[in-house]
């Protein structure tokens, strides 16, 4: 059996690693991973600059999603896992140029503690009263999707949409709560509303269940930090996977022109000629998959083309700690779009994780996403840094010249789970059911985080291996 993997991001690499393990165990298979750029890893990119760890893409992953930590251990990076400094985990929202700390007991965007919510400067009295009366919301089962903003507005009002849901989701998805789907982005909230009515009551019930489960769970699971990264950068995982896959299995710098179906075979059209495979795992952004698969299935290609994407920019700036004395404790701050700033978020990297920079140096990582990124992703590096530095000065009071800066642009790489996304993916899976041997993985389908992409790549490879074992790979 011969398998092609198109796309060398973390999803494609995870699929390749599963196939490599099967091959090493004696399974009769051949596979090739194709990547159009000269670098593997996709949006996972790390650099070491003047002994500082600089992340161009994701700086960590959620610890509670097991696929990330498990794969790191599997490839020898167990000792390199670094948890977030949760004792210092404070996050701020910028309101009228001032950083306001998120109140204690706020679970994502739902208040669960009365006194901190009552005392916070983040919300007006009107919003606080609405939060108190939210407990009276009756159950509201629904058979249709809606935006996150619609659900949050119904329970807590416009101010919570503006100051919480929008900046929080911008930081995760690079998008707006006015477009993102509740069912695909926050399915638990939709379930809570249907069962409890009040999101606050639903969160409190969920917290009680979590505490009970943690009491009886494994010690490691009980002590997991919120976020996990790697000692030498997130790209350590990419490098470890690449090192464990034979060089002849990886063909970087190769652009696939299109994928075709000929009988029971899949054909990859390359610049140097066609290559034939029994199965193909497409691990590219949906927009790229659309073009590759146009001649295979027009309906499938149209569904993929309808998945929107957003761009983003990250800029890391290094400072002497003496120049950062005005920074508050905590992990960083989020900036609502209503503040009218270029910056969407800033992470105090040296506070979030240990070992990111030598002693005496602090790292600030600024983020720009969503509609703000669409307007500025093509701006010059000088223009971007000027905007970030101006925002930093006006919000934090930091005026010093950075020791160094590093800017990364990610054009159309953040999949947006818009209203109807779950139904669209169901239709995509339905079309794939008529195309044996073709699988799609990546951040466009069932999760945008690193562990989600790992899990998707692993699942695709295992599914192919199971099909081979039962003799139904290509529908003979």
C-alpha positions in Angstrom: 0.0 0.0 0.0 1.3 3.5 -0.9 0.0 6.6 0.9 0.6 10.2 0.2 0.4 12.9 2.8 0.0 16.4 1.3 1.0 19.1 3.8 3.9 19.0 6.4 2.3 20.9 9.2 1.7 19.3 12.6 -1.3 17.4 11.4 0.5 15.9 8.4 3.6 15.1 10.5 1.4 13.4 13.1 -0.1 11.2 10.4 3.3 10.4 9.0 4.6 9.4 12.4 1.7 6.9 12.8 2.4 5.4 9.5 6.2 5.3 10.3 5.4 3.3 13.5 3.2 0.9 11.5 5.9 0.4 8.9 8.6 -0.2 11.6 6.3 -2.8 13.2 6.4 -4.8 9.9 3.3 -3.5 8.1 3.7 -3.6 4.3 3.2 0.1 3.4 5.0 2.9 1.7 4.3 6.6 2.4 5.6 10.0 1.3 5.0 13.4 2.9 4.9 16.3 0.5 5.4 19.9 1.7 5.4 22.8 -0.8 7.7 25.0 1.4 11.2 24.2 2.4 10.3 24.0 6.1 8.1 21.6 8.0 5.7 22.5 10.8 3.3 24.9 9.2 2.3 27.6 11.7 4.5 26.0 14.4 7.7 27.9 14.2 10.3 28.7 16.8 13.6 30.6 16.7 16.3 31.2 19.3 17.3 34.9 19.2 20.0 36.1 21.6 19.3 33.1 23.9 15.6 33.9 23.9 12.9 31.5 22.7 10.8 33.3 20.1 7.5 31.7 19.0 6.2 32.8 15.6 3.0 30.8 15.8 1.3 29.1 18.8 3.4 29.5 22.0 1.7 26.6 23.8 -1.2 24.2 23.9 -4.0 23.4 26.3 -2.7 20.7 28.8 -6.1 19.2 29.3 -6.2 17.9 25.6 -4.0 14.8 26.0 -2.8 14.4 22.4 -0.2 17.1 22.7 1.6 16.0 25.8 1.3 12.3 24.8 2.9 12.9 21.4 5.7 14.9 23.0 6.5 12.0 25.4 6.3 9.5 22.5 9.1 11.3 20.6 11.3 11.7 23.6 10.3 15.2 24.8 8.7 14.3 28.1 11.5 16.0 30.1 11.2 19.1 27.9 7.5 19.8 28.8 7.1 23.1 30.5 3.9 24.1 32.3 2.6 27.6 32.6 3.3 29.6 35.8 -0.3 29.3 36.9 0.4 30.9 40.3 0.9 34.2 38.3 -2.0 33.6 36.0 -3.7 37.0 35.8 -5.2 38.4 32.6 -6.3 41.9 31.9 -8.8 43.6 29.6 -7.9 47.0 28.3 -10.8 49.5 28.9 -10.3 53.1 28.0 -6.5 52.6 27.9 -6.3 51.0 31.3 -5.7 47.4 32.1 -8.5 45.9 34.2 -7.9 42.4 35.8 -10.4 39.7 35.0 -12.4 39.0 38.2 -11.8 35.8 40.1 -14.3 33.1 39.4 -14.8 34.1 35.8 -15.0 30.9 33.8 -14.2 31.9 30.2 -16.9 34.6 30.1 -19.3 33.3 32.8 -19.2 34.7 36.4 -19.3 32.1 39.1 -18.3 34.2 42.2 -20.6 37.0 43.4 -18.2 39.4 45.3 -15.4 39.6 42.7 -17.9 40.2 40.0 -19.7 42.9 42.0 -16.4 44.7 42.8 -14.7 44.6 39.3 -14.2 47.8 37.3 -14.6 45.8 34.1 -18.4 46.0 34.0 -21.0 48.7 34.6 -23.7 48.4 37.3 -26.3 47.6 34.6 -24.2 44.6 33.4 -23.5 43.4 37.0 -27.3 43.4 37.7 -27.9 41.5 34.5 -25.3 38.9 35.5 -27.1 38.5 38.8 -30.5 37.9 37.2 -29.0 35.6 34.6 -29.4 32.8 37.2 -33.2 33.0 36.4 -32.9 32.1 32.7 -35.1 29.1 31.9 -33.8 26.2 29.8 -33.8 27.0 26.1 -33.3 24.0 23.9 -32.5 24.9 20.3 -32.2 23.1 17.1 -30.4 25.8 15.2 -26.9 27.3 15.3 -26.1 30.9 16.2 -23.1 33.1 16.8 -21.3 33.2 20.1 -22.2 36.9 20.4 -25.9 36.1 20.1 -25.8 33.6 22.9 -23.7 35.8 25.2 -25.7 39.0 24.4 -28.9 37.1 25.3 -27.6 36.2 28.7 -25.3 39.1 29.7 -25.7 42.0 27.2 -23.5 43.9 24.8 -20.9 44.9 27.3 -19.8 41.3 27.9 -19.7 40.7 24.2 -17.5 43.7 23.7 -15.2 43.2 26.7 -15.0 39.5 27.1 -16.3 37.2 24.3 -14.9 39.2 21.4 -11.3 39.7 22.8 -11.1 36.1 24.2 -12.2 34.5 20.9 -10.0 36.8 18.9 -7.0 35.5 20.9 -7.9 31.9 20.2 -9.4 31.9 16.7 -8.3 35.2 15.4 -12.0 36.0 14.7 -15.0 37.7 16.0 -17.7 36.4 18.3 -20.2 38.1 15.9 -19.3 35.4 13.3 -18.1 32.4 15.2 -20.5 29.4 15.7 -21.6 28.5 19.2 -22.0 24.8 18.3 -18.5 24.6 16.8 -16.6 26.9 19.1 -18.4 26.6 22.5 -20.7 23.6 22.3 -20.7 23.2 26.1 -22.4 26.6 26.4 -25.1 25.6 24.0 -25.6 22.4 26.0 -25.7 24.3 29.3 -28.4 26.7 28.0 -30.5 23.8 26.9 -30.2 21.9 30.2 -29.9 24.6 32.8 -31.1 27.8 31.1 -28.6 29.9 33.1 -25.0 29.6 31.9 -23.8 30.5 35.5 -25.7 27.5 36.9 -24.4 25.3 34.2 -20.8 26.4 34.9 -21.2 25.9 38.6 -22.6 22.4 38.0 -19.7 21.7 35.6 -17.2 22.9 38.2 -18.6 20.6 40.8 -18.3 17.6 38.5 -14.7 18.6 37.6 -13.7 18.8 41.3 -15.3 15.4 42.0 -13.5 13.9 39.0 -10.2 15.4 39.9 -10.4 14.0 43.4 -10.6 10.5 42.1 -8.4 11.0 39.0 -4.7 10.4 38.4 -2.3 12.6 40.3 -0.8 14.0 37.1 -4.2 14.9 35.7 -5.1 16.8 38.9 -1.9 18.8 38.8 -1.8 19.7 35.1 -1.0 23.4 34.3 -3.4 25.3 32.1 -0.9 25.6 29.2 2.1 23.5 28.2 5.0 24.4 26.0 8.4 22.9 25.2 11.7 24.0 26.7 13.4 24.8 23.4 10.3 26.0 21.7 7.2 24.5 20.2 9.1 23.6 17.0 11.0 21.1 19.1 8.1 18.7 18.4 8.4 19.3 14.7 12.1 18.7 14.7 11.7 15.5 16.8 9.1 14.1 14.4 11.2 15.0 11.4 14.2 13.3 13.0 12.2 10.0 13.4 10.9 9.9 9.9 13.4 8.6 7.2 14.6 11.5 5.0 13.5 9.7 1.8 9.9 9.8 3.2 9.8 13.6 3.2 9.8 15.7 0.0 9.9 19.4 0.9 9.8 22.2 -1.6 7.4 20.2 -3.8 4.1 21.8 -4.9 1.3 19.4 -5.8 -0.6 20.8 -8.8 -3.8 18.7 -8.3 -5.1 15.4 -7.0 -7.0 13.1 -9.4 -8.9 9.8 -9.1 -8.1 7.1 -11.7 -9.9 3.9 -11.1 -8.9 2.6 -7.6 -5.8 4.8 -7.6 -5.1 8.4 -6.5 -2.9 10.5 -8.8 -0.8 13.4 -7.6 0.2 15.7 -10.4 3.7 17.0 -9.7 5.8 19.4 -11.9 8.0 16.4 -12.9 5.1 14.1 -13.6 2.3 12.0 -12.0 2.7 9.7 -9.0 0.2 7.0 -8.0 -1.0 6.1 -4.6 -3.6 3.9 -2.9 -4.7 6.7 -0.4 -4.1 10.4 0.2 -4.3 12.4 3.4 -4.7 16.0 2.6 -3.3 18.0 5.5 -3.4 21.5 4.0 -5.6 24.6 4.7 -9.1 24.1 3.3 -8.4 26.8 0.6 -5.5 24.8 -0.7 -7.5 21.5 -0.6 -10.2 23.2 -2.6 -7.9 23.7 -5.5 -6.2 20.3 -5.2 -9.5 18.5 -5.3 -11.5 20.5 -7.9 -11.5 17.7 -10.5 -12.2 15.0 -7.9 -15.5 16.2 -6.5 -17.0 19.6 -7.3 -19.4 19.6 -4.3 -16.6 18.7 -1.9 -14.4 21.4 -3.3 -17.2 24.0 -3.0 -17.8 23.1 0.7 -14.1 23.5 1.4 -14.0 26.8 -0.4 -16.8 28.1 1.8 -14.7 27.8 5.0 -13.4 31.3 5.8 -9.9 32.0 7.0 -8.3 35.0 8.8 -4.8 36.3 8.9 -2.7 37.2 11.9 0.6 38.9 12.9 2.8 38.2 15.9 5.6 40.5 17.0 8.0 39.5 19.8 10.0 42.3 21.5 12.8 41.8 24.0 13.5 44.4 26.8 15.7 44.7 29.7 13.7 44.0 32.8 14.6 47.4 34.2 12.5 48.9 31.3 9.4 46.8 32.2 8.9 47.9 35.8 5.5 49.3 35.0 4.1 45.9 33.8 1.6 44.4 36.2 1.9 40.8 37.4 0.3 38.2 35.2 0.3 36.6 31.7 -0.8 39.7 29.6 -3.8 41.6 28.3 -6.5 41.5 25.7 -7.6 44.6 23.7 -11.3 44.8 22.6 -11.8 45.9 19.1 -13.9 48.8 20.4 -10.7 50.3 21.8 -9.7 51.2 18.2 -6.2 49.8 18.5 -4.1 47.7 16.1 -3.1 45.3 18.9 -5.5 42.5 19.9 -3.4 41.0 22.7 0.0 41.1 24.4 1.6 38.1 26.3 4.2 38.7 29.0 6.1 35.6 27.8 8.8 35.7 30.5 5.9 35.5 33.1 3.8 32.9 31.4 6.6 30.3 31.1 10.0 29.8 32.8 13.2 29.7 30.8 12.0 31.8 27.8 14.8 34.4 28.2 18.0 34.9 30.1 17.8 36.5 33.5 17.3 40.2 33.3 15.4 40.1 29.9 11.7 40.2 29.4 9.8 39.2 26.3 6.5 40.8 25.1 4.6 39.1 22.3 2.0 41.2 20.6 -0.8 39.7 18.5 -2.9 41.1 15.7 -5.8 39.0 14.3 -9.2 39.1 12.7 -10.4 42.2 10.8 -7.5 44.2 12.2 -5.0 41.8 10.7 -6.8 41.9 7.3 -6.1 45.6 7.2 -2.5 45.4 8.4 -1.0 42.1 7.5 0.7 43.6 4.4 2.0 46.7 6.2 5.8 47.0 6.4 7.6 45.6 9.4 8.4 49.1 10.5 4.7 50.2 10.4 3.6 47.1 12.3 6.2 47.6 15.1 5.4 51.3 15.3 1.7 50.5 15.9 2.5 47.8 18.5 5.0 50.1 20.3 2.6 53.0 20.3 -0.1 50.8 21.8 2.3 49.3 24.4 3.4 52.8 25.5 -0.2 54.1 25.8 -1.4 51.0 27.6 1.6 49.9 29.8 3.8 52.9 29.9 6.7 51.0 28.3 8.7 53.5 26.2 12.2 51.9 26.0 13.7 50.8 22.7 13.5 46.9 22.4 16.8 45.0 22.4 15.5 43.1 19.3 12.2 42.5 17.5 10.9 39.6 15.4 7.8 39.8 13.3 5.8 36.9 11.8 2.9 37.2 9.3 0.4 34.4 8.8 -1.8 35.0 5.8 -5.1 33.2 5.7 -4.1 30.4 8.1 -6.7 30.7 10.9 -9.8 28.7 10.1 -13.0 30.5 11.1 -15.8 28.2 12.4 -18.7 30.4 11.2 -22.4 29.6 11.9 -23.2 26.3 10.2 -19.7 25.0 10.4 -20.7 21.7 12.0 -23.3 21.0 9.3 -20.7 21.9 6.6 -18.2 19.5 8.0 -20.9 16.8 8.2 -21.5 17.4 4.5 -17.7 17.2 3.8 -17.6 13.8 5.6 -20.5 12.7 3.6 -18.8 13.5 0.3 -15.6 11.7 1.6 -17.7 8.6 2.1 -17.9 8.3 -1.7 -14.2 8.7 -2.1 -12.4 5.8 -0.4 -8.8 6.4 0.4 -9.2 10.2 0.7 -9.0 11.9 4.1 -8.8 15.5 5.2 -7.1 16.8 8.3 -6.0 20.1 9.7 -7.4 23.1 11.6 -10.4 23.6 9.3 -12.5 20.8 10.6 -12.7 19.8 14.2 -10.5 22.0 16.3 -7.9 24.7 15.7 -5.4 23.9 18.5 -2.1 21.9 18.2 -3.6 18.9 20.1 -6.6 18.9 17.8 -4.4 18.8 14.7 -2.3 16.1 16.2 -5.4 14.0 17.0 -6.8 14.5 13.5 -3.6 13.4 11.8 -3.2 10.4 14.0 -6.9 9.4 13.5 -6.6 9.7 9.7 -3.5 7.4 9.6 -5.1 4.9 12.0 -8.3 4.9 9.9 -6.3 4.1 6.8 -4.4 1.3 8.5 -7.7 -0.2 9.8 -9.2 -0.1 6.3 -6.2 -1.9 4.9 -6.6 -4.6 7.6 -10.2 -5.1 6.6 -9.5 -4.9 2.8 -11.9 -1.9 2.2 -9.4 0.8 1.5 -10.5 1.5 -2.0 -13.9 -0.2 -2.0 -12.9 -3.4 -3.9 
